Amino acid sequence: MAILAPSILSADFANLGRDARRVLDAGATMLHIDVMDGHFVPNISIGAPVVKSLRRAADGFFDCHLMISDPARYAGAFVKAGADLVNFHIEALPEPEALLRQLRAQGVKTGLTVKPGTPAAALFPYLPLCDLVLVMSVEPGFGGQKFMADMLPKVRALRAEIDRRGLSCLVEIDGGITLETAPQAIAAGADVLVAGSAVCGAADPAAAVRAFLSL
């Protein structure tokens, strides 16, 4: 069974604590928190103060996805705010080893992400330093986009390389994940499914969580 990580990008921002507790109580164990700076991606979402407030309101694993231009500058703030995993883009920091090691030294798990235009092989050198790698199956920046099925070979390539080297790194996929596209991602080797509109944007988020967990 894949891990479901509901994305709060599709939640009600006036009631983030409530919406986070709702999906966690329904069985989700991980929350995906999209941090956007309006520069690396063409949208602005939330920052470390919101994560800190949410940490007090919800008990779950926080996967903070930094879609920002200078992750090395801001990653520490998200650690202090309560992130369990800090995940940043290799396109924003082409030499990520120092930050990955720094985050591990701070006691949090680490992740690296690739946009659709970046090959999976860009992550291969850093897999031993990652607890998770994320394949974007949409162009990052906005929720509710259509799933890019041509990203599935990238998931397969990462899964194969991780397995070949005997590593414990998880493969996550984010973008257009629904009850219809999730089985394709799982079949390709994804361990973690990020679902925003299909869960937090659903009429009944708790029922949506249960449906995903039954796949």
C-alpha contacts under 8 A as a table, 3 or more apart, distances in Angstrom:
res1	aa1	res2	aa2	distance
1	M	191	D	7.90
1	M	213	L	7.24
1	M	215	L	7.21
2	A	186	I	6.91
2	A	190	A	7.23
2	A	191	D	4.90
2	A	192	V	5.52
2	A	193	L	6.80
2	A	213	L	7.60
3	I	28	A	7.70
3	I	29	T	7.65
3	I	30	M	7.63
3	I	191	D	6.07
3	I	192	V	4.56
3	I	193	L	6.15
3	I	213	L	7.88
4	L	28	A	5.88
4	L	29	T	7.22
4	L	30	M	6.68
4	L	192	V	5.83
4	L	193	L	5.01
4	L	194	V	6.26
4	L	195	A	7.35
4	L	209	V	7.69
4	L	212	F	7.22
4	L	213	L	7.12
5	A	28	A	6.68
5	A	29	T	7.16
5	A	30	M	4.79
5	A	31	L	5.01
5	A	32	H	5.44
5	A	192	V	6.72
5	A	193	L	5.81
5	A	194	V	4.71
5	A	195	A	6.37
6	P	23	V	7.36
6	P	28	A	7.37
6	P	30	M	7.06
6	P	31	L	5.38
6	P	32	H	5.76
6	P	194	V	5.63
6	P	195	A	4.93
6	P	196	G	5.58
6	P	199	V	6.24
6	P	200	C	6.62
7	S	10	S	6.39
7	S	11	A	7.57
7	S	31	L	6.17
7	S	32	H	4.54
7	S	33	I	5.99
7	S	34	D	7.20
7	S	194	V	6.18
7	S	195	A	5.66
7	S	196	G	4.36
7	S	197	S	7.96
7	S	199	V	7.84
7	S	200	C	6.88
8	I	11	A	4.79
8	I	16	L	7.42
8	I	19	D	7.96
8	I	20	A	7.28
8	I	31	L	7.16
8	I	32	H	6.45
8	I	33	I	5.92
8	I	34	D	7.39
8	I	196	G	6.54
8	I	200	C	6.53
9	L	33	I	7.01
9	L	34	D	6.32
9	L	45	S	7.68
9	L	143	G	6.91
9	L	196	G	6.41
10	S	143	G	6.90
10	S	196	G	5.21
10	S	197	S	5.47
10	S	200	C	5.32
10	S	201	G	5.20
11	A	15	N	7.79
11	A	16	L	6.48
11	A	19	D	6.33
11	A	196	G	7.78
11	A	200	C	4.97
11	A	201	G	6.13
12	D	15	N	5.32
12	D	16	L	5.90
12	D	19	D	6.97
13	F	16	L	5.10
15	N	18	R	5.35
15	N	19	D	6.20
16	L	19	D	5.13
16	L	20	A	5.93
16	L	54	L	7.07
17	G	20	A	5.17
17	G	21	R	6.14
17	G	54	L	5.83
17	G	57	A	5.19
17	G	58	A	6.13
18	R	21	R	5.25
18	R	22	R	6.11
18	R	57	A	7.94
19	D	22	R	4.99
19	D	23	V	6.55
19	D	200	C	7.25
20	A	23	V	5.59
20	A	24	L	6.23
20	A	31	L	7.49
20	A	58	A	6.27
21	R	24	L	5.04
21	R	25	D	5.80
21	R	57	A	7.76
21	R	58	A	5.63
21	R	59	D	7.60
22	R	25	D	5.31
22	R	26	A	6.32
22	R	205	P	7.28
22	R	206	A	6.28
23	V	26	A	5.03
23	V	27	G	6.66
23	V	28	A	5.79
23	V	200	C	7.70
23	V	205	P	6.34
23	V	206	A	5.46
23	V	209	V	6.50
24	L	27	G	5.33
24	L	28	A	4.62
24	L	29	T	5.86
24	L	30	M	7.63
24	L	59	D	7.88
24	L	60	G	6.86
25	D	28	A	7.11
25	D	206	A	7.83
26	A	206	A	5.13
26	A	207	A	7.59
26	A	209	V	6.30
26	A	210	R	6.60
27	G	209	V	6.82
27	G	210	R	6.98
27	G	213	L	7.84
28	A	31	L	7.71
28	A	209	V	6.60
29	T	60	G	5.70
29	T	61	F	6.18
30	M	60	G	5.81
30	M	61	F	4.55
30	M	62	F	6.01
30	M	63	D	6.83
31	L	60	G	6.74
31	L	61	F	6.04
31	L	62	F	5.11
31	L	63	D	5.92
32	H	62	F	6.33
32	H	63	D	4.86
32	H	64	C	6.13
32	H	65	H	7.02
32	H	194	V	6.76
33	I	62	F	6.95
33	I	63	D	5.97
33	I	64	C	4.75
33	I	65	H	5.86
34	D	45	S	7.12
34	D	46	I	7.47
34	D	64	C	6.31
34	D	65	H	5.04
34	D	66	L	6.49
34	D	67	M	7.10
35	V	44	I	7.59
35	V	45	S	5.78
35	V	46	I	5.46
35	V	47	G	6.26
35	V	64	C	7.05
35	V	65	H	5.91
35	V	66	L	4.92
35	V	67	M	5.62
35	V	68	I	7.15
36	M	39	H	7.91
36	M	40	F	7.45
36	M	41	V	6.43
36	M	43	N	6.05
36	M	44	I	4.80
36	M	45	S	5.10
36	M	46	I	6.68
36	M	66	L	6.64
36	M	67	M	4.94
36	M	68	I	5.77
36	M	141	G	7.06
37	D	40	F	6.40
37	D	41	V	6.69
37	D	42	P	7.81
37	D	43	N	6.57
37	D	44	I	4.95
37	D	45	S	7.01
37	D	67	M	6.84
37	D	68	I	5.29
37	D	69	S	7.48
38	G	41	V	5.37
38	G	42	P	4.74
38	G	43	N	4.39
38	G	44	I	4.69
38	G	68	I	7.90
39	H	42	P	6.04
39	H	43	N	7.58
39	H	68	I	6.90
39	H	69	S	6.60
40	F	67	M	6.25
40	F	68	I	5.05
40	F	69	S	4.97
40	F	92	A	7.56
41	V	44	I	7.95
41	V	67	M	6.56
41	V	68	I	7.16
41	V	140	P	6.47
41	V	141	G	5.05
42	P	141	G	5.77
43	N	141	G	5.59
43	N	142	F	6.98
46	I	50	V	6.31
46	I	51	V	7.87
47	G	50	V	5.75
47	G	51	V	6.71
48	A	51	V	4.99
48	A	52	K	6.14
48	A	77	A	6.12
48	A	78	F	5.27
48	A	81	A	5.85
49	P	52	K	5.04
49	P	53	S	6.31
49	P	81	A	6.89
50	V	53	S	5.10
50	V	54	L	6.08
51	V	54	L	5.00
51	V	55	R	6.00
51	V	78	F	7.31
51	V	81	A	5.87
51	V	82	G	6.90
51	V	83	A	7.58
52	K	55	R	5.09
52	K	56	R	6.72
52	K	80	K	7.95
52	K	81	A	4.30
52	K	82	G	6.04
53	S	56	R	5.37
53	S	57	A	6.61
54	L	57	A	4.93
54	L	58	A	5.99
55	R	58	A	5.51
55	R	59	D	6.84
55	R	81	A	7.41
55	R	82	G	6.05
56	R	59	D	7.72
61	F	83	A	7.76
61	F	84	D	5.92
61	F	85	L	7.93
62	F	82	G	7.50
62	F	83	A	5.18
62	F	84	D	5.10
62	F	85	L	6.34
63	D	83	A	6.51
63	D	84	D	6.19
63	D	85	L	4.86
63	D	86	V	6.30
63	D	87	N	7.11
64	C	78	F	7.63
64	C	83	A	6.13
64	C	84	D	7.68
64	C	85	L	6.03
64	C	86	V	5.06
64	C	87	N	5.93
65	H	86	V	6.32
65	H	87	N	4.73
65	H	88	F	5.93
66	L	71	P	6.74
66	L	75	A	7.99
66	L	86	V	7.25
66	L	87	N	5.93
66	L	88	F	4.85
66	L	89	H	7.15
67	M	88	F	6.48
67	M	89	H	6.64
67	M	140	P	7.71
67	M	141	G	7.88
68	I	71	P	6.03
68	I	88	F	7.74
68	I	89	H	7.92
68	I	92	A	7.13
69	S	92	A	5.36
70	D	73	R	5.60
70	D	74	Y	6.88
70	D	92	A	6.65
70	D	93	L	7.49
71	P	74	Y	5.33
71	P	75	A	5.49
71	P	88	F	6.53
71	P	92	A	7.29
71	P	93	L	7.39
72	A	75	A	5.62
72	A	76	G	7.77
72	A	99	L	6.20
73	R	76	G	7.36
74	Y	77	A	5.50
74	Y	78	F	7.01
75	A	78	F	5.38
75	A	79	V	6.52
75	A	86	V	6.99
75	A	103	L	7.97
76	G	79	V	5.00
76	G	80	K	6.30
76	G	103	L	7.75
77	A	80	K	5.15
77	A	81	A	6.10
78	F	81	A	4.78
78	F	82	G	6.36
78	F	83	A	5.64
78	F	86	V	7.48
79	V	82	G	5.42
79	V	83	A	5.00
79	V	84	D	7.29
79	V	86	V	7.42
79	V	106	Q	7.77
79	V	108	V	7.18
80	K	83	A	7.31
83	A	86	V	6.47
83	A	108	V	7.40
84	D	108	V	5.40
84	D	109	K	6.18
85	L	108	V	5.54
85	L	109	K	4.39
85	L	110	T	5.43
85	L	111	G	6.90
86	V	103	L	7.67
86	V	108	V	7.19
86	V	109	K	6.49
86	V	110	T	5.33
86	V	111	G	6.00
87	N	110	T	5.86
87	N	111	G	3.99
87	N	112	L	5.31
87	N	113	T	6.79
87	N	132	L	7.96
88	F	92	A	7.66
88	F	111	G	6.36
88	F	112	L	5.18
88	F	113	T	5.82
89	H	92	A	5.32
89	H	93	L	6.60
89	H	112	L	5.64
89	H	113	T	4.57
89	H	114	V	6.01
89	H	115	K	7.74
90	I	93	L	4.96
90	I	94	P	5.04
90	I	95	E	7.45
90	I	96	P	6.72
90	I	112	L	6.29
90	I	113	T	6.13
90	I	114	V	6.30
90	I	122	A	7.91
90	I	123	L	7.73
91	E	94	P	5.65
91	E	114	V	7.10
91	E	115	K	7.71
91	E	118	T	7.94
93	L	96	P	5.51
95	E	98	A	7.63
96	P	99	L	5.58
96	P	100	L	6.18
96	P	126	Y	7.94
97	E	100	L	5.11
97	E	101	R	6.17
97	E	126	Y	6.95
97	E	129	L	7.64
98	A	101	R	5.24
98	A	102	Q	6.10
99	L	102	Q	4.88
99	L	103	L	6.06
100	L	103	L	5.27
100	L	104	R	6.30
100	L	110	T	6.23
100	L	111	G	7.94
100	L	129	L	6.42
100	L	130	C	7.35
101	R	104	R	5.12
101	R	105	A	6.18
101	R	129	L	7.15
102	Q	105	A	5.07
102	Q	106	Q	6.37
103	L	106	Q	5.00
103	L	107	G	6.61
103	L	108	V	5.89
103	L	109	K	7.12
103	L	110	T	6.70
104	R	107	G	5.16
104	R	108	V	5.48
104	R	109	K	6.19
104	R	110	T	6.82
105	A	108	V	7.63
109	K	130	C	7.51
109	K	131	D	5.91
110	T	129	L	7.33
110	T	130	C	5.13
110	T	131	D	5.28
110	T	132	L	6.45
111	G	130	C	5.32
111	G	131	D	5.90
111	G	132	L	4.64
111	G	133	V	5.31
111	G	134	L	7.20
112	L	123	L	7.35
112	L	130	C	6.92
112	L	132	L	6.79
112	L	133	V	4.95
112	L	134	L	6.18
113	T	133	V	5.72
113	T	134	L	4.48
113	T	135	V	6.02
113	T	136	M	7.24
114	V	117	G	7.78
114	V	118	T	5.71
114	V	119	P	7.43
114	V	120	A	7.24
114	V	123	L	7.88
114	V	134	L	6.43
114	V	135	V	5.50
114	V	136	M	6.22
115	K	118	T	5.52
115	K	135	V	6.80
115	K	136	M	5.31
115	K	137	S	7.84
115	K	138	V	7.85
115	K	139	E	6.56
115	K	140	P	7.09
116	P	119	P	7.74
116	P	135	V	7.47
116	P	136	M	5.88
116	P	137	S	6.42
116	P	138	V	6.74
116	P	139	E	6.38
116	P	151	M	6.79
118	T	122	A	7.12
119	P	122	A	5.79
119	P	154	K	7.09
120	A	123	L	5.82
120	A	124	F	7.16
120	A	154	K	5.44
120	A	155	V	7.74
120	A	157	A	6.68
120	A	158	L	6.33
121	A	124	F	5.08
121	A	125	P	7.94
121	A	158	L	7.82
122	A	125	P	7.21
123	L	126	Y	5.60
123	L	127	L	6.36
123	L	133	V	7.84
124	F	127	L	5.43
124	F	158	L	7.72
124	F	161	E	7.49
125	P	128	P	7.68
126	Y	129	L	5.47
126	Y	130	C	6.56
127	L	130	C	5.10
127	L	131	D	7.87
127	L	133	V	7.83
127	L	162	I	7.36
127	L	167	L	7.77
127	L	169	C	6.95
128	P	131	D	7.98
128	P	167	L	6.83
128	P	169	C	7.63
130	C	133	V	6.80
130	C	169	C	6.11
131	D	168	S	7.04
131	D	169	C	4.58
131	D	170	L	6.15
132	L	169	C	5.03
132	L	170	L	4.45
132	L	171	V	5.78
132	L	172	E	6.85
133	V	169	C	7.10
133	V	170	L	6.29
133	V	171	V	5.14
133	V	172	E	5.99
134	L	171	V	6.00
134	L	172	E	4.54
134	L	173	I	5.52
134	L	174	D	7.16
135	V	151	M	7.46
135	V	154	K	7.25
135	V	155	V	6.69
135	V	171	V	7.59
135	V	172	E	6.20
135	V	173	I	4.87
135	V	174	D	6.45
136	M	139	E	6.82
136	M	140	P	6.97
136	M	151	M	7.63
136	M	173	I	5.92
136	M	174	D	5.06
136	M	175	G	6.05
137	S	147	F	5.84
137	S	148	M	5.08
137	S	149	A	7.26
137	S	151	M	5.72
137	S	173	I	6.61
137	S	174	D	5.69
137	S	175	G	4.73
137	S	176	G	6.88
138	V	145	Q	6.48
138	V	146	K	6.90
138	V	147	F	6.15
138	V	148	M	5.97
138	V	174	D	7.34
138	V	175	G	4.90
138	V	176	G	6.86
139	E	142	F	7.92
139	E	175	G	7.95
140	P	175	G	7.97
142	F	145	Q	7.08
143	G	175	G	7.44
143	G	196	G	6.88
143	G	197	S	6.83
144	G	175	G	7.76
144	G	176	G	6.48
144	G	196	G	7.52
144	G	197	S	5.76
145	Q	175	G	6.69
145	Q	176	G	5.56
146	K	175	G	7.32
146	K	176	G	5.01
147	F	175	G	5.89
147	F	176	G	4.04
147	F	177	I	6.55
147	F	181	T	7.39
148	M	151	M	5.87
148	M	175	G	7.85
148	M	176	G	7.49
149	A	152	L	5.68
150	D	153	P	6.65
151	M	154	K	5.38
151	M	155	V	6.84
152	L	155	V	5.03
152	L	156	R	6.34
152	L	184	Q	7.86
152	L	185	A	6.65
152	L	188	A	6.18
153	P	156	R	4.91
153	P	157	A	6.07
153	P	188	A	7.37
154	K	157	A	5.04
154	K	158	L	6.28
155	V	158	L	5.28
155	V	159	R	6.10
155	V	171	V	7.09
155	V	173	I	7.77
155	V	185	A	7.74
155	V	188	A	6.07
155	V	189	G	6.29
155	V	190	A	6.50
156	R	159	R	5.06
156	R	160	A	6.03
156	R	188	A	5.18
156	R	189	G	5.87
157	A	160	A	5.18
157	A	161	E	6.18
158	L	161	E	5.15
158	L	162	I	6.01
158	L	171	V	7.22
159	R	162	I	5.25
159	R	163	D	6.08
159	R	171	V	6.81
159	R	188	A	7.95
159	R	189	G	5.71
159	R	190	A	7.53
160	A	163	D	5.19
160	A	164	R	5.94
161	E	164	R	5.01
161	E	165	R	6.25
162	I	165	R	5.37
162	I	166	G	6.13
162	I	167	L	5.28
162	I	168	S	7.28
162	I	169	C	6.74
163	D	166	G	4.96
163	D	167	L	6.25
164	R	167	L	7.91
170	L	190	A	7.66
170	L	191	D	5.85
170	L	192	V	7.21
171	V	189	G	7.25
171	V	190	A	5.06
171	V	191	D	5.25
171	V	192	V	6.28
172	E	190	A	5.61
172	E	191	D	5.85
172	E	192	V	4.40
172	E	193	L	5.92
172	E	194	V	7.27
173	I	185	A	7.36
173	I	190	A	6.49
173	I	192	V	6.43
173	I	193	L	5.48
173	I	194	V	6.13
174	D	177	I	6.70
174	D	193	L	6.51
174	D	194	V	4.82
174	D	195	A	6.94
175	G	194	V	7.10
175	G	195	A	7.24
176	G	181	T	7.51
176	G	195	A	7.33
177	I	180	E	7.74
177	I	181	T	5.56
177	I	182	A	5.61
177	I	193	L	7.07
177	I	194	V	6.69
177	I	195	A	5.35
177	I	196	G	7.81
177	I	198	A	7.16
178	T	181	T	5.18
178	T	182	A	5.67
178	T	195	A	6.82
178	T	198	A	5.58
179	L	182	A	5.44
179	L	183	P	7.33
179	L	198	A	7.76
179	L	211	A	7.65
179	L	212	F	6.41
180	E	183	P	6.69
180	E	184	Q	7.96
181	T	184	Q	5.44
181	T	185	A	6.64
182	A	185	A	5.11
182	A	186	I	6.19
182	A	193	L	7.21
183	P	186	I	5.03
183	P	187	A	6.02
183	P	215	L	7.28
184	Q	187	A	5.13
184	Q	188	A	6.26
185	A	188	A	5.11
185	A	189	G	6.52
185	A	190	A	5.52
185	A	193	L	7.91
186	I	189	G	5.19
186	I	190	A	4.84
186	I	191	D	6.82
187	A	190	A	7.29
190	A	193	L	7.08
195	A	198	A	5.77
195	A	199	V	5.96
195	A	200	C	7.84
196	G	199	V	5.43
196	G	200	C	5.51
196	G	201	G	6.42
197	S	200	C	5.76
197	S	201	G	4.22
197	S	202	A	6.41
198	A	201	G	5.83
198	A	202	A	5.60
198	A	208	A	7.06
199	V	202	A	5.15
199	V	204	D	7.85
199	V	205	P	4.99
199	V	206	A	7.75
199	V	208	A	5.36
199	V	209	V	6.33
200	C	205	P	5.37
201	G	205	P	7.06
202	A	205	P	5.25
202	A	208	A	6.93
204	D	207	A	5.45
204	D	208	A	6.35
205	P	208	A	4.93
205	P	209	V	6.20
206	A	209	V	5.14
206	A	210	R	6.40
207	A	210	R	5.10
207	A	211	A	6.18
208	A	211	A	5.03
208	A	212	F	6.28
209	V	212	F	5.23
209	V	213	L	6.20
210	R	213	L	5.08
210	R	214	S	6.26
211	A	214	S	5.23
211	A	215	L	6.91
212	F	215	L	5.52
